[in-house]
Amino acid sequence: MAISLRGVQVPHRKHTKDTPVEYMTEVKSVTIPMSMHIGKPARPCVKVGDPVCVGTKIGEADGAVSSPVYSSVSGKVTKIKDFLLSNGSSCAAVVIESDGEMTPDPALTAPAVSSREQLLDAIRESGVVGLGGAGFPTHVKFNVDPSKVEYLIINGAECEPYVTSDSYTMENRSEDMAYALRAISAHYGIKNVIIGIEANKKKAIDCMKQLGEQVKDCCNFTVKVLPTQYPQGGEKVLVYKAIGRMIPVGKLPIDVGCIVINCTTLAAIGSYLQTGMPLVNKCVTVDGATVKKPGIVIVPIGTSIQDVFDYCGGLTAQPAKLIYGGPMMGITVPNAEAPIMKNTNAILALSEKEAKLPETTACIRCGKCTNTCPFGLAPAEILRAYDKKDAEALDKLLVNGCMECGCCSFVCPANRPLVQTNKLAKIFLREEKAKEESKS
């Protein structure tokens, strides 16, 4: 599977790019799921009636690929309930009634970091996961042999329409990013740092060039200006554009000598190292045609989407669709009572015009889906193989190499559900391989 220069030109719709950030602090209650990351859910370590402060641990990481969870408000635990996640699975969620004080936990202190092991422990205890949307526990990425890491690649592409949260980070949180970079460079010996940013984000590019001057004492910092073309922020695409190396199917960035981290994730690590305050809030782009006052809001994790919309003046009409994230790779939200998660970088309330898709028609075999796929896959062929439930064909078509960017669906003149089928096909193939393994 080769990475190409293919992709699509999507409408930017960065309506909030020049909007001053606002801080949402008056929250009546929060519902904080124990699973806001890829991997095993955390285990609740509080009980109903317990008092908590901002930064009090309420969920203990359960295993290597898990992440601790912290209270985002001060108040009292009122309920621990089952919570249905977007992927159909469920986990425990802690409901906390706020006392309105937002009192920090008095036990919080900046971690002592004088070794790589202590830095890894600090990243784990920070509760930080991939904040660009993926939600992979960040400490797992850094739990590697430092001698294998040649590059730290920072993802500042932010190629999805509407979303501006990472731009806010790059333009306003360079000190936090610098602090994290110095710690990582000191304890991992990583000297080559590259940040990839799309060319249309000129202010962010200038700010990151200034960051490069701040950290030149500890690393070689390069700003890689990327073409303004979706999906520049895809991990494999970014690695290829940054260092010219291709990540094979089933492999990770470390297999080609690099660690990839989102810019907001990096800033969150820097903030924790300085203050000891774990991940308790999230910078969220609030947009969509039905939002009265679109903006960028720092939101306590666990706040309901409805409360965030109300903070932004409410909605002008019933939205046709609610989305976590951007419209290309985001996840549809069933209702506005869903909470802000660790990896929520945007919430969109789309109008009928924004959300409506034309009627699906028969495939005309034009090849546009393959011609725009960053990896040169054949989505139309994958769809046909999936309809036939042909696991062998799906394997040969490298469906597991799909990054689910949605370029194929975006360009399809017949409006076929191509990326949706790719997702289902990957699940089907995984199940079929599990069946074969159980027989052997």
Secondary structure, DSSP 8 states (H G I E B T S, - for coil): ----S--B------TTTT---EE----SEEEEES--SSSS--EE---TT-EE-BT-EEEE--SSS---EE-SSSEEEEEEEEEE-TTS-EEEEEEEEE-S---B-TT-------SHHHHHHHHHHTT-B-TTTT--BHHHHH-S-GGG--EEEEE----SSS--HHHHHHHH-HHHHHHHHHHHHHHH---EEEEEEETT-HHHHHHHHHHHHHTTTT-EEEEEEE-S-BTTTSHHHHHHHHHS----TT--GGGGTEEEEEHHHHHHHHHHHHH---S-EEEEEEESTTBSS-EEEEEETT-BHHHHHHHTT-BSS--SEEEES-TTT-EE-S-TT-B--TT--EEEEE-HHHH------------HHHHH-TT---HHHHHHHHHTT-HHHHHHTTGGG-----HHHHH-TT---HHHHHHHHHHHHHHHHHHHHHH-
